[in-house]
Amino acid sequence: MSDPRGRRADDVLAMHRSARRGGTRSLLRWLAGRTGVRVLLIATDGTVLAEEGGTGTAGHTELARSGAEELRSRGLGSLTLDGESGTALLVSLNGTRKHSAPALAAVTPRPVPDGLALLLSDVASALDLCWTSEQTERQWRRLELAEVRNREAVLHLLMNGHVATARQIADVLEPALPDVIRYLVAEAPPRLRHALAHRCAELAPGAWVVPCPVYEDHVLVLAPSAPGAGAEEASALASAVAGTPGDVTVGVSEAVPLRDAATGYAQAFHALVTARSRTDRWATFTCRPDPALVLGPTAREWAAQVLAPLRTYFARRPQDPDSAELAVTATSWLAFSSQATTYLKIHRNTLSARLRLMEDLLSLDLDRLADQSLLALALRADSGPRARRGGPGTVGDTAPRSLDDLLARPAAVEWARNLLRPVEALSPATGLGHTLDAWLRNDARLAPTATELSLSTTAVRKRLTRVEELLGRSLLRAPSDRHDLWLAKRALHLTGAARQCAAIPG
């Protein structure tokens, strides 16, 4: 005859092993297998939190729920309740807040097996520890998620130029946003992102660290930059972050004012392209003038004409986007393409409707790379400082009448030559320049480009990846440099300075 005390000791040992192995679910599964009956974990409101074992019927579940309600209303620690479908044995988990603790229930046909009540009591003690630990973990994760969402909101405000509001929120969350930043984009496998974010916060005290809301393998870092600090500051931080265990790659921007956070992000993202091909796995941004800055007041006045229908637009209904919201949507879509829905937290149908409205207002076809590039340049130029009334670049006889008029100017042509020199200097035999031209002509779409060149999409992708490495700019992953490349190719085509290839359409 077996020793009951020995069997109980074996059960206690087995249940603790099961709890360590898989927590609440594993422990309930062990209990169901051990007893051969249906076991349930029921919240105080009657919700079945988990259930295991047995064939189970609606009658069993209702009996367990009735028992849990009576257990709670009478303030009991345990209860046995008979019903038509069998007998329910219930034990309240002895949590720190007993009135809110769930109940462990076992529903069995009559007669009730010997020792079941004692076994339930033993399991309830171990289950309480598991449940309390898991509840604490869930609450902690909710707090972390709320923290991340708040930081994403600050980042979103910064990227759209709302610096004052971003500062107000950041002052509450801490740390305060610095006046001058270096933007880092750290790339790692998604499973390592949480640890990488904590590592970045340790390496850059006072930095604003946010898991990227668009790419699940990116961590964004807005690190404070000391006045007069040189490139060694960025090198030391990037090298330390890239040295984090795991496959980590880091791109770093120049030191930029906080109001230019969007520019810093684009620079760090493009630097990431160069970093992927380096053994030390990090790179700083290679400086290149923005065409909107190169063209100065001339571009700003041209942009004012292009965007006038948008700036004067008024929403007909309170729920419709106004001109500022449309501009933010367009800027985000030009940067992130379809992933702008994740960045803006809007439905894809909402994004499509806003883009269609933009097309109607500005008489553009945003399926065409040419019109995308025009809008991208106009939005960037329009966000710059305004020219003084009557000063250089004011609207008048000298104002450019079209994008082609603007791109034909000497400053734009010189900018285009400098941008494309690494590719234009290559031998035509490499096929890289020809592939880039075809890709731009086909609105930066891989499949039509492959068809035109009689290549596979994989071959086209490999060639464009090589172009990315030469230029130090992202082409295939947003934010892509495709708009600047289209503008540069168009500028050279207008002056006849481009290599012999088919025309870049206007």
C-alpha positions in Angstrom: 0.0 0.0 0.0 1.4 3.4 -1.0 2.4 5.9 1.5 0.1 9.0 1.3 2.7 11.3 2.8 5.3 10.1 0.2 2.8 10.6 -2.6 2.1 14.1 -1.4 5.8 14.9 -1.2 6.2 13.7 -4.8 3.3 15.8 -5.9 4.7 19.0 -4.3 8.1 18.4 -5.9 6.4 17.8 -9.3 4.2 20.9 -9.1 7.1 23.1 -8.2 9.1 21.8 -11.1 6.2 22.4 -13.4 5.7 25.9 -12.1 9.4 26.8 -12.7 9.2 25.3 -16.2 6.2 27.2 -17.5 4.3 29.1 -14.9 0.5 29.1 -14.5 -0.3 27.2 -17.7 2.2 24.5 -17.0 1.1 24.0 -13.5 -2.6 23.7 -14.5 -1.6 21.2 -17.2 0.2 19.1 -14.7 -2.8 19.2 -12.3 -5.2 18.2 -15.0 -2.9 15.3 -16.0 -2.4 14.3 -12.4 -6.2 14.2 -11.5 -7.8 13.5 -14.8 -10.4 16.1 -14.2 -11.1 19.6 -15.7 -9.3 22.4 -13.9 -10.0 26.1 -14.4 -8.6 29.4 -13.1 -11.5 31.9 -12.7 -11.4 35.6 -12.1 -13.7 37.3 -9.6 -15.9 38.5 -12.4 -16.4 35.0 -13.7 -14.0 35.2 -16.6 -12.2 31.9 -17.3 -8.5 32.9 -17.3 -7.2 29.4 -18.1 -8.5 25.9 -18.3 -6.9 22.5 -18.9 -7.8 18.8 -19.1 -11.0 16.8 -19.2 -13.6 16.8 -21.9 -15.4 19.8 -20.5 -18.9 21.0 -21.0 -20.8 24.3 -20.7 -22.3 22.8 -17.5 -18.9 22.3 -16.0 -17.9 25.9 -16.7 -21.1 27.3 -15.4 -20.8 25.2 -12.2 -17.2 26.5 -11.7 -18.3 30.1 -12.3 -21.2 29.8 -9.8 -18.8 28.4 -7.2 -16.3 31.2 -7.8 -19.1 33.8 -7.4 -20.3 32.2 -4.1 -16.7 31.9 -2.9 -16.2 35.7 -3.5 -19.5 36.8 -2.1 -19.2 34.8 1.1 -15.5 35.6 1.6 -14.5 31.9 1.8 -11.1 30.4 1.2 -12.5 27.2 -0.2 -15.8 25.7 -1.3 -17.4 22.5 -2.6 -20.5 22.9 -4.8 -22.7 20.1 -6.2 -24.5 20.5 -9.5 -26.2 18.3 -12.1 -23.0 18.0 -14.1 -20.8 17.0 -11.2 -19.0 18.6 -8.2 -16.9 21.7 -8.3 -14.1 22.1 -5.7 -12.7 25.6 -5.5 -9.8 27.2 -3.6 -9.1 31.0 -3.6 -5.6 31.9 -4.4 -4.1 33.6 -1.3 -3.0 36.8 -3.0 -2.0 40.0 -1.3 -5.4 41.3 -2.2 -7.6 38.3 -1.5 -10.8 40.0 -2.7 -9.4 40.3 -6.2 -7.5 37.0 -6.3 -8.8 34.4 -8.8 -10.0 30.9 -7.8 -8.7 27.5 -8.7 -11.6 25.1 -9.6 -11.7 21.4 -10.4 -14.9 19.9 -11.8 -15.3 16.2 -11.3 -18.0 13.5 -11.5 -19.3 12.1 -8.2 -17.9 10.6 -6.1 -15.1 13.1 -5.6 -11.7 11.3 -5.7 -9.9 10.9 -2.4 -7.2 13.5 -1.8 -8.4 15.9 -4.5 -9.3 18.7 -2.1 -5.8 18.5 -0.4 -4.1 18.4 -3.7 -6.0 21.6 -4.9 -4.9 23.3 -1.7 -1.3 22.5 -2.3 -1.4 23.6 -6.0 -3.2 26.8 -5.0 -0.2 27.9 -3.0 2.2 27.4 -5.9 -0.3 28.8 -8.3 -0.6 32.0 -6.3 3.1 32.6 -6.6 3.0 32.1 -10.3 0.0 34.2 -10.8 1.3 37.1 -8.7 4.6 37.0 -10.5 3.0 37.0 -13.9 0.6 39.8 -13.0 3.5 41.9 -11.9 5.3 41.2 -15.1 2.2 42.1 -17.1 1.8 45.4 -15.3 5.5 46.2 -15.7 5.2 45.6 -19.5 2.1 47.8 -19.7 4.1 50.6 -18.0 7.0 50.1 -20.3 4.7 50.1 -23.3 3.1 53.4 -22.1 6.6 54.9 -21.7 7.5 53.9 -25.2 4.3 55.3 -26.6 4.9 58.6 -24.8 8.4 58.8 -26.2 7.2 58.0 -29.7 4.8 60.9 -29.3 7.7 63.2 -28.5 9.7 61.9 -31.4 6.7 62.4 -33.7 6.4 66.0 -32.6 10.1 66.6 -33.2 10.1 65.0 -36.6 7.3 67.3 -37.6 8.8 70.5 -36.3 6.8 71.0 -33.1 9.9 71.5 -30.9 8.2 73.5 -28.1 5.5 71.0 -27.5 8.0 68.1 -27.6 10.1 69.8 -25.0 7.2 70.3 -22.6 6.3 66.6 -22.7 10.0 65.5 -22.5 10.5 67.6 -19.4 7.9 65.5 -17.6 9.1 62.2 -18.9 12.9 63.0 -18.6 15.5 63.4 -19.6 15.1 66.9 -21.0 15.8 67.3 -24.8 19.2 68.7 -25.6 19.6 71.8 -27.8 22.1 70.0 -30.1 21.9 66.3 -30.9 23.6 63.5 -32.8 21.0 61.1 -34.1 21.9 57.4 -34.0 20.1 54.6 -35.7 21.1 51.3 -34.2 20.1 48.2 -36.1 19.9 44.7 -34.5 17.7 41.6 -34.7 14.2 42.3 -33.3 14.8 39.9 -30.4 17.7 42.0 -29.2 16.0 45.4 -29.5 14.9 45.7 -25.9 18.4 44.9 -24.6 19.9 47.2 -27.2 17.7 50.1 -26.1 18.8 49.7 -22.5 22.5 49.5 -23.6 22.1 52.7 -25.6 20.7 54.5 -22.6 23.7 53.4 -20.5 26.2 54.5 -23.1 24.7 57.9 -23.8 23.6 59.5 -20.5 20.9 62.1 -21.1 20.0 60.7 -24.5 16.5 60.2 -25.7 16.2 56.5 -26.6 13.1 55.2 -28.5 12.5 51.9 -30.2 11.7 52.8 -33.8 7.9 52.9 -34.4 8.4 51.9 -38.1 11.2 49.3 -38.1 11.2 46.6 -35.5 14.9 46.1 -35.8 15.9 49.7 -35.2 16.5 51.7 -32.0 16.6 55.5 -32.3 18.9 57.6 -30.1 19.0 61.4 -29.8 22.3 61.9 -28.0 23.3 65.3 -26.6 26.2 66.8 -28.4 28.5 69.2 -26.5 29.3 72.6 -28.0 32.4 72.4 -30.2 32.6 68.6 -29.9 34.3 67.0 -32.9 33.8 63.8 -34.8 35.6 61.8 -32.1 32.5 62.3 -29.9 30.3 60.5 -32.4 33.0 57.9 -33.2 33.3 56.9 -29.5 29.6 56.5 -29.0 28.9 54.7 -32.3 31.8 52.3 -31.7 30.5 51.5 -28.2 27.0 50.9 -29.4 28.2 48.7 -32.3 30.2 46.7 -29.8 27.0 45.6 -28.0 26.7 41.7 -28.1 24.7 40.6 -31.2 24.7 41.7 -34.8 24.5 45.5 -34.2 25.1 48.2 -36.9 25.0 51.9 -36.2 24.6 55.0 -38.4 25.4 58.5 -36.9 24.3 61.9 -38.1 26.2 65.2 -37.9 25.6 67.4 -34.8 22.3 69.1 -35.7 20.0 71.5 -33.8 17.1 69.8 -32.1 14.7 71.6 -34.6 16.5 69.6 -37.4 15.8 66.2 -35.8 14.2 65.0 -39.1 17.4 65.9 -41.0 19.4 64.1 -38.4 17.3 61.0 -38.7 17.7 60.9 -42.5 21.5 61.4 -42.1 21.8 58.5 -39.6 19.7 56.2 -41.7 21.8 56.8 -44.8 25.0 56.3 -42.7 23.6 52.9 -41.7 23.9 51.8 -45.4 27.7 52.5 -45.3 28.0 50.8 -41.8 26.6 47.5 -43.1 29.6 47.0 -45.4 32.2 47.9 -42.7 34.0 45.5 -40.4 33.6 47.8 -37.4 29.8 48.0 -38.2 29.4 51.8 -37.7 29.6 54.9 -39.9 29.1 58.6 -39.6 27.2 60.6 -42.2 29.1 61.8 -45.2 28.1 65.5 -45.6 26.2 66.4 -48.7 24.2 69.6 -49.1 20.5 69.5 -49.3 19.2 70.8 -52.6 16.6 73.0 -50.8 19.5 74.7 -49.0 21.7 74.9 -52.1 19.0 76.7 -54.0 18.1 78.9 -51.0 15.5 81.6 -51.3 14.9 80.7 -55.0 13.7 77.3 -54.0 11.6 78.7 -51.1 9.7 81.1 -53.4 9.1 78.4 -56.0 7.8 76.1 -53.2 5.5 78.8 -52.0 3.9 78.9 -55.4 3.7 75.1 -55.7 2.1 74.6 -52.3 -0.2 77.7 -52.3 -3.3 75.5 -52.9 -2.4 73.4 -49.9 -1.5 76.3 -47.6 -4.8 78.0 -48.3 -6.9 74.8 -47.9 -9.6 74.7 -45.2 -11.2 71.5 -44.1 -15.0 71.4 -44.7 -15.7 69.2 -41.7 -14.2 69.2 -38.2 -13.0 65.6 -38.6 -11.2 66.3 -41.9 -7.5 66.9 -42.0 -6.4 70.6 -42.3 -3.6 71.8 -44.4 -0.9 71.3 -41.7 -2.1 67.7 -41.2 -2.0 67.0 -44.9 1.5 68.3 -45.1 2.6 66.1 -42.2 1.0 63.1 -43.9 2.7 63.8 -47.2 6.1 64.3 -45.6 5.7 61.0 -43.7 4.6 59.1 -46.8 7.4 60.5 -48.9 9.8 59.3 -46.2 8.3 55.9 -45.2 6.0 55.1 -48.2 3.3 52.6 -47.1 4.8 52.3 -43.6 3.7 55.8 -42.9 0.5 54.2 -41.6 2.6 52.8 -38.7 4.4 56.1 -38.1 1.3 58.2 -38.2 -0.9 55.6 -36.4 -3.6 55.8 -39.1 -5.4 53.3 -41.3 -4.1 52.7 -44.8 -7.5 53.9 -46.2 -7.1 57.1 -44.3 -3.6 57.5 -45.8 -4.9 56.8 -49.3 -7.7 59.4 -48.9 -5.3 62.1 -47.7 -2.9 61.4 -50.6 -5.8 61.6 -53.1 -6.8 65.0 -51.6 -3.2 66.2 -52.0 -3.2 65.1 -55.6 -6.4 67.0 -56.3 -5.2 70.2 -54.5 -1.8 70.3 -56.2 -2.6 68.7 -59.6 -0.1 65.9 -59.0 0.1 62.2 -59.7 1.8 60.7 -56.7 2.2 57.3 -58.4 4.9 59.0 -60.5 8.4 59.5 -59.0 8.7 62.8 -60.8 5.7 64.3 -58.9 6.9 62.7 -55.7 10.3 64.3 -56.1 8.7 67.7 -56.9 6.5 67.5 -53.7 9.4 66.4 -51.6 11.6 69.3 -52.6 8.8 71.8 -52.3 7.9 70.6 -48.7 11.6 70.8 -47.6 12.2 74.2 -49.2 9.0 75.6 -47.8 9.9 74.6 -44.2 13.1 76.8 -44.4 13.3 80.5 -43.2 11.3 82.9 -45.3 13.1 85.5 -47.5 12.6 89.1 -46.6 10.0 91.0 -48.5 11.7 92.7 -51.5 14.9 90.8 -50.9 16.6 88.2 -53.1 14.4 85.4 -54.1 11.1 87.2 -53.7 8.3 86.3 -56.1 8.7 88.3 -59.3 10.4 88.2 -62.6 13.3 86.1 -61.3 11.2 83.5 -59.6 11.4 80.0 -61.3 8.3 79.2 -63.3 8.7 75.4 -63.0 10.8 72.6 -61.5 12.8 72.4 -64.7 13.6 76.1 -64.5 14.8 75.6 -60.9 16.9 72.5 -61.7 18.6 74.1 -64.7 20.2 76.7 -62.5 24.0 76.4 -62.0 23.8 75.7 -58.3 21.4 72.8 -58.9 23.6 71.4 -61.7 26.7 71.5 -59.6 24.9 69.9 -56.7 23.7 67.1 -59.1 27.3 66.5 -60.4 28.7 66.1 -56.9 25.9 63.8 -55.8 26.2 61.4 -58.8 29.9 61.5 -59.4 30.6 58.1 -57.7 28.2 56.4 -60.2 28.8 58.6 -63.2 32.6 57.9 -63.0 32.0 54.1 -63.3 32.5 52.3 -66.6 29.3 51.6 -68.5 30.4 48.0 -68.5 29.4 47.7 -64.8 25.8 48.3 -65.7 25.2 50.2 -62.4 24.6 53.6 -63.9 22.3 52.1 -66.6 20.4 50.2 -63.9 20.0 53.4 -61.7 18.6 55.3 -64.7 16.1 52.6 -65.5 15.0 52.3 -61.9 14.4 56.1 -61.7 12.5 56.0 -65.1 10.3 53.2 -63.8 9.2 55.2 -60.7 11.7 53.3 -58.4 9.8 50.0 -58.9 11.9 46.8 -59.2 9.7 44.7 -61.3 9.3 47.1 -64.3 13.0 47.9 -64.1 13.9 44.2 -64.3 11.6 43.8 -67.3 13.1 46.7 -69.1 16.7 45.5 -68.5 15.8 41.8 -69.1 17.1 40.9 -65.6 15.7 39.3 -62.6 14.4 41.5 -59.7 17.2 39.9 -57.6 19.8 41.0 -60.0 18.4 44.6 -60.1 18.3 44.6 -56.3 21.9 43.6 -56.1 23.0 46.3 -58.5 21.1 48.9 -56.6 22.6 47.7 -53.3 26.0 48.3 -54.9 24.9 51.8 -55.9 23.8 52.4 -52.2 27.3 51.5 -51.1 28.9 53.9 -53.6 26.7 56.8 -52.7 26.4 56.1 -49.0 22.6 56.5 -49.3 19.6 54.2 -48.8 17.7 53.5 -52.0 15.7 50.3 -51.4 14.5 50.9 -47.8 12.7 54.0 -46.7 13.6 56.7 -46.1 15.1 56.4 -49.6 17.3 58.9 -51.4 15.3 58.2 -54.6 13.8 61.7 -54.7 17.1 63.5 -54.6 18.6 61.1 -57.2 15.7 61.8 -59.5 16.1 65.5 -59.1 19.9 65.2 -59.8 19.4 63.1 -62.9 16.8 65.5 -64.2 19.2 68.5 -63.6 22.0 66.8 -65.5 19.6 65.8 -68.3 18.3 69.4 -68.7 21.9 70.6 -69.3 23.0 67.6 -71.4 25.5 66.7 -68.8 24.2 63.2 -68.0 25.8 60.0 -69.3 24.3 58.7 -72.6 21.1 57.1 -71.4 17.3 57.4 -72.0 15.8 60.7 -70.7 14.6 61.0 -67.2 11.0 62.0 -67.7 9.8 65.3 -66.3 
